[in-house]
């Protein structure tokens, strides 16, 4: 029994030793395949330095310089206004994180072993521009063209165009389930009682709703799901019904000449004259008719047109991982034309006619009966009908990596 255990232990040790020897042999072979260490003269360093710029967080980039090994005992000092770092000859790279949208001039000083400068050269690095949607950048008021290396949308703050033209051209579009919209779905407005209520954006009275405009997006890479809402603005309320002229007036009261005392200076005063008591009063004015109907509500705005061209879609973690692979749902475009505006308020009822004129406007040498009564005002007219809705615009979506290429008059989705 002891012999068997001894043989088993020896076998295990032999296998372990064989595996270790094999592993070391492979490592030695890998080292032999590596290129030999390259060392260059200081005078050739300027041409040998390579620069790679990679994106980091939004509006941040990493600049990486690399080069072959310097001569022994040389020191490389890198400056950007102030000294960033001093590097020994054994190190062959340097990284630096910087803000976006700037031109940087790096200085490279080569020092000898006594730290005495031998030569200096410069490298100019152009840091790309990022556009980030946040408070203050998410609402557009004018036609806008965004040309950027990276565009970052927000899943909390939509990029809102307000019906203007938006043109995005980017290498990378980081959608992250964010959205672009022409108009918000609703806005808070105080009603006549002073309370806030949610209402769709609406054009002023008598004005057609604004179109959603045009959105064009071109990107080499799309990261995450993108939502685009093409909404037309609701049409304004129709105008109030036209007023009607006042109804006809009543007939004037009966008139008669005054009876005056003999030799009364009637041309100056009626105080010594009298009027008949049975003069007919003025007629009642005609009652007013119902007011004119309000004008039809204004037309809603068209949804606008959208054109999206993506070369490659790169899913992000979470919800994007369960999307189908045929491109459906990667770019979700919803088109909603603006609804027609409310009908205008009915016109005021026609004003009742004035009563026939009576004694209160009689001339000094004439008697009249009492004035007539005014007619009744007519009722308010009916409200106008609702306006026509806007129409759907063109929708084109191309995603090269997903073999999706759809272009059609919008279908409301």
Secondary structure, 3 states (H helix, E strand, C coil): CHHHHHHHHHHHHHHHHHHHHHHHHHHHHHHHHCCCCCECCHHHHHHHCEEEEEECCCCEEEEEEECCECCCCCEEEEECCCEEEEEECCCCEEEEEEECCEEEEEEEEEECCCCCEEEEEEEEEEECCEEECCCCCCECCCCEEEEEEEEECCCCCCEECCCCCEEEEEEEEECCCCEEECCCCCEEEECCCCCEEEECCECCCCCCCCCCCEEEEEEEEEECCEEEEEECCECCCCCCCCCCCCCCCCCCCCEECCEECCCCCCCCCCCCEECCCCCCCCCCCCCCCCCCCCCCCCCCCCCCEEEEEEEEEECCCHHHHHCCCCCCCCEEEEEECCCCCCCCCCCCCCCCCCCCCCHHHCCCCCEECCCCCCCCCCCCCCCCCCCCCCCCCEEEEEEHHHCEEEEEECCCC
